[in-house]
Amino acid sequence: MKLIKWNTVKNIEAYTVTKKLGDMSFNNVDKQLILNNRKNLAALLNTDLNHMVAPHQVHSANFKEVTIHDGGKGIYDQESAFDNTDALYTKDADLFLLSFHADCTPVLLYSPETNIIAAIHSGWLGTTKQIVSKVTSHLINNEHCNPKTMLAYIGPCICQDCLEVMDNVIDLVKAMDFDTTPYYHKTDETHYLMDNKGLNKKMLLNLGLLEDNITVSPYCTVENDDLFYSYRKNKDSGRNITIIKRCSDK
């Protein structure tokens, strides 16, 4: 299995790319290998690298609107990527937005009325900074997206049973602007298990998205490391990609 598809509406293509296609991140020292893997992905998706765009993710809560003219940025090299950015959105068709992740949580959004799509990277740090809330709120308040019709996909990432953290993380979780107590529990004097998928889903629900419009992937990158790269389990530099495009009407 090379691609895991998010079954949305007919004019959206959205997938998580499995490790069968190889590492897609410039964290790998072999840049030509990564570029070849990305070209193979583009061929599989019947597109080219100039119709893809990727940010340089740093676990921030920063996001940026991109257009078809940004195609290729962050794809041929990391230097051209939008720096200090962990989410992208676009109104343009035929542009794939990429989110890199190993155990972090990828979140995709689609607004049918406005034709806006978004790709968000939310590891535990991005989650505590509430990047999903910030992007979604912006789309609702500034881009006139209707939360009642928005579709969301929370992709493969580390599950609660595998995401062990300590007080330094949980203190940040407790400081979020809603009741987060259902999303972590203490396992001993210094450790907790944290539900990153659940926290991101709750942020979407808090903003008015409907339960039936939120799809949560059942895959855990740690438990399913035959399919996905997992830094926490294997300590390698490999990254998965979750990717979304709105198809043109033609």
C-alpha positions as CSV (number, residue, x, y, z in Angstrom):
1,M,0.0,0.0,0.0
2,K,1.5,3.3,-1.2
3,L,-1.3,5.7,-0.5
4,I,-4.0,5.8,2.1
5,K,-6.9,7.8,0.8
6,W,-9.2,10.2,2.7
7,N,-12.6,9.5,1.1
8,T,-14.1,12.9,0.8
9,V,-16.0,14.4,-2.1
10,K,-15.3,13.8,-5.7
11,N,-13.3,17.1,-6.4
12,I,-10.8,16.5,-3.6
13,E,-7.7,14.3,-3.6
14,A,-6.2,13.6,-0.2
15,Y,-3.8,10.9,0.9
16,T,-1.3,9.9,3.4
17,V,1.8,8.5,1.7
18,T,3.2,5.4,3.3
19,K,6.9,4.5,3.6
20,K,6.7,2.1,0.7
21,L,7.3,5.2,-1.5
22,G,10.4,6.1,0.6
23,D,11.4,9.0,2.7
24,M,10.0,12.4,1.5
25,S,11.9,14.7,3.9
26,F,15.0,16.7,3.3
27,N,16.0,15.6,6.9
28,N,17.6,12.8,4.9
29,V,21.2,13.5,3.9
30,D,20.7,12.1,0.4
31,K,18.9,15.0,-1.2
32,Q,18.8,13.4,-4.6
33,L,17.1,10.3,-3.2
34,I,14.4,12.5,-1.6
35,L,13.9,14.4,-4.9
36,N,13.5,11.2,-6.8
37,N,11.0,9.9,-4.2
38,R,9.0,13.1,-4.6
39,K,9.1,12.8,-8.4
40,N,7.8,9.2,-8.1
41,L,5.0,10.5,-5.8
42,A,4.1,13.2,-8.4
43,A,4.0,10.6,-11.1
44,L,1.7,8.4,-9.1
45,L,-0.6,11.3,-8.5
46,N,-0.5,12.3,-12.2
47,T,1.0,15.7,-11.5
48,D,4.5,17.3,-11.3
49,L,6.6,19.0,-8.6
50,N,5.5,22.4,-9.8
51,H,2.0,21.6,-8.6
52,M,3.1,20.9,-5.1
53,V,4.1,23.2,-2.2
54,A,5.5,22.5,1.2
55,P,6.5,24.6,4.3
56,H,9.5,24.4,6.5
57,Q,7.8,23.2,9.6
58,V,9.2,24.2,13.0
59,H,6.3,23.3,15.4
60,S,5.0,26.8,15.3
61,A,1.4,28.0,15.1
62,N,2.1,30.0,11.9
63,F,0.2,29.5,8.7
64,K,0.2,31.0,5.2
65,E,-2.1,31.3,2.2
66,V,-0.5,30.1,-1.0
67,T,-1.4,30.1,-4.7
68,I,-0.6,28.1,-7.8
69,H,2.3,30.5,-8.4
70,D,3.9,29.1,-5.2
71,G,4.1,25.7,-6.8
72,G,7.5,24.1,-6.4
73,K,8.4,26.0,-3.2
74,G,9.8,23.7,-0.6
75,I,9.7,20.8,-3.1
76,Y,13.0,21.0,-4.9
77,D,14.9,22.2,-1.9
78,Q,14.1,23.2,1.7
79,E,15.6,26.7,1.2
80,S,12.7,27.8,-1.0
81,A,10.1,26.6,1.5
82,F,8.0,29.1,3.5
83,D,10.0,29.2,6.7
84,N,8.7,29.0,10.2
85,T,5.3,27.8,8.9
86,D,3.3,24.7,9.9
87,A,0.2,25.1,7.9
88,L,-0.8,26.2,4.4
89,Y,-4.1,26.9,2.8
90,T,-5.2,27.8,-0.8
91,K,-8.2,28.8,-2.9
92,D,-6.5,27.5,-6.0
93,A,-7.2,24.3,-7.7
94,D,-4.6,21.7,-8.8
95,L,-2.1,22.6,-6.1
96,F,-1.1,19.9,-3.7
97,L,-0.4,21.1,-0.1
98,L,2.0,18.9,1.8
99,S,2.3,18.3,5.5
100,F,5.3,16.3,6.7
101,H,5.0,14.1,9.8
102,A,6.4,11.1,11.6
103,D,4.4,10.9,14.8
104,C,2.9,14.4,14.7
105,T,-0.7,14.9,13.7
106,P,-1.6,16.0,10.2
107,V,-4.9,17.7,9.8
108,L,-6.6,18.5,6.4
109,L,-9.6,20.9,5.9
110,Y,-11.9,21.5,3.0
111,S,-14.6,24.1,2.7
112,P,-17.1,23.2,-0.1
113,E,-18.6,26.7,-0.5
114,T,-15.3,28.6,-0.6
115,N,-13.3,25.8,-2.3
116,I,-10.5,26.4,0.3
117,I,-8.3,23.6,1.4
118,A,-5.7,23.5,4.2
119,A,-2.9,21.2,5.4
120,I,-1.8,21.5,9.0
121,H,1.1,20.0,11.0
122,S,0.3,19.6,14.7
123,G,2.7,17.8,16.9
124,W,2.2,18.0,20.6
125,L,3.8,21.5,20.6
126,G,1.7,22.7,17.8
127,T,-1.3,21.3,19.5
128,T,-0.6,23.1,22.7
129,K,-0.2,26.3,20.6
130,Q,-3.6,25.5,19.1
131,I,-2.5,25.8,15.5
132,V,-5.6,23.9,14.4
133,S,-7.9,26.4,16.2
134,K,-5.9,29.3,14.8
135,V,-6.1,28.1,11.2
136,T,-9.7,27.1,11.3
137,S,-10.8,30.3,13.1
138,H,-9.0,32.3,10.4
139,L,-10.8,30.4,7.6
140,I,-14.1,30.9,9.4
141,N,-13.7,34.6,10.3
142,N,-11.6,35.9,7.5
143,E,-12.3,33.6,4.5
144,H,-16.0,33.1,5.3
145,C,-15.9,29.3,5.5
146,N,-19.0,27.7,7.1
147,P,-17.9,25.4,9.9
148,K,-21.1,23.4,9.6
149,T,-20.1,22.3,6.1
150,M,-16.4,22.1,6.5
151,L,-14.8,18.6,6.2
152,A,-11.8,17.6,8.3
153,Y,-9.4,14.7,8.3
154,I,-7.1,13.8,11.2
155,G,-4.4,11.6,9.7
156,P,-2.1,8.8,10.9
157,C,0.0,9.8,13.9
158,I,1.0,8.5,17.3
159,C,-2.0,7.3,19.3
160,Q,-2.7,7.9,23.0
161,D,-1.4,4.5,24.1
162,C,2.0,5.3,22.6
163,L,2.3,9.1,23.3
164,E,4.0,9.2,26.8
165,V,4.8,12.7,28.0
166,M,5.8,14.4,31.3
167,D,4.7,17.4,33.3
168,N,6.4,19.9,31.0
169,V,4.0,18.9,28.2
170,I,0.9,18.4,30.3
171,D,1.4,21.9,31.9
172,L,1.1,23.3,28.3
173,V,-1.9,21.1,27.6
174,K,-3.6,22.4,30.8
175,A,-3.1,26.0,29.7
176,M,-5.1,25.5,26.5
177,D,-8.4,27.5,26.3
178,F,-10.8,24.6,26.9
179,D,-11.1,21.7,29.3
180,T,-8.4,19.3,28.3
181,T,-8.6,16.8,31.2
182,P,-10.3,14.1,29.1
183,Y,-7.3,13.9,26.8
184,Y,-4.6,12.8,29.1
185,H,-4.2,10.5,32.1
186,K,-1.4,9.9,34.6
187,T,0.3,6.5,34.5
188,D,2.9,7.0,37.3
189,E,4.4,9.8,39.3
190,T,6.1,11.5,36.3
191,H,4.4,10.2,33.2
192,Y,1.1,10.7,31.3
193,L,-0.5,9.3,28.1
194,M,-1.8,12.1,25.9
195,D,-4.4,12.0,23.1
196,N,-3.2,14.3,20.4
197,K,-5.8,13.2,17.9
198,G,-8.5,13.8,20.4
199,L,-7.3,17.3,21.3
200,N,-7.2,18.4,17.7
201,K,-10.7,16.9,17.1
202,K,-12.0,18.8,20.1
203,M,-10.6,22.1,18.7
204,L,-12.5,21.5,15.5
205,L,-15.7,20.7,17.4
206,N,-15.3,23.7,19.5
207,L,-15.3,25.9,16.4
208,G,-18.6,24.4,15.1
209,L,-17.5,21.6,12.8
210,L,-19.9,18.7,12.9
211,E,-18.9,15.3,14.3
212,D,-20.0,13.5,11.2
213,N,-17.8,15.8,9.1
214,I,-14.6,14.9,10.9
215,T,-12.7,11.7,9.9
216,V,-10.1,10.4,12.3
217,S,-7.6,7.9,10.9
218,P,-7.4,4.7,12.9
219,Y,-3.7,4.3,12.2
220,C,-1.0,4.8,14.8
221,T,2.5,5.6,13.4
222,V,4.2,3.7,16.2
223,E,2.0,0.6,16.1
224,N,1.9,0.6,12.3
225,D,5.6,1.3,11.7
226,D,5.5,-1.2,8.9
227,L,3.5,1.4,7.0
228,F,4.7,4.7,8.5
229,Y,7.9,6.3,9.7
230,S,7.9,6.7,13.5
231,Y,10.6,8.8,15.1
232,R,9.5,7.9,18.6
233,K,9.9,4.2,17.9
234,N,12.8,4.0,15.5
235,K,14.6,7.3,15.9
236,D,15.1,7.7,12.2
237,S,14.8,10.8,10.0
238,G,12.1,9.5,7.7
239,R,8.9,11.5,7.3
240,N,5.5,10.6,6.0
241,I,3.4,13.1,3.9
242,T,-0.3,13.9,4.2
243,I,-1.3,15.7,1.1
244,I,-4.5,17.4,-0.3
245,K,-5.5,19.0,-3.6
246,R,-8.8,20.4,-5.0
247,C,-9.3,19.4,-8.5
248,S,-10.2,22.0,-11.2
249,D,-13.7,22.0,-12.6
250,K,-12.6,21.4,-16.1
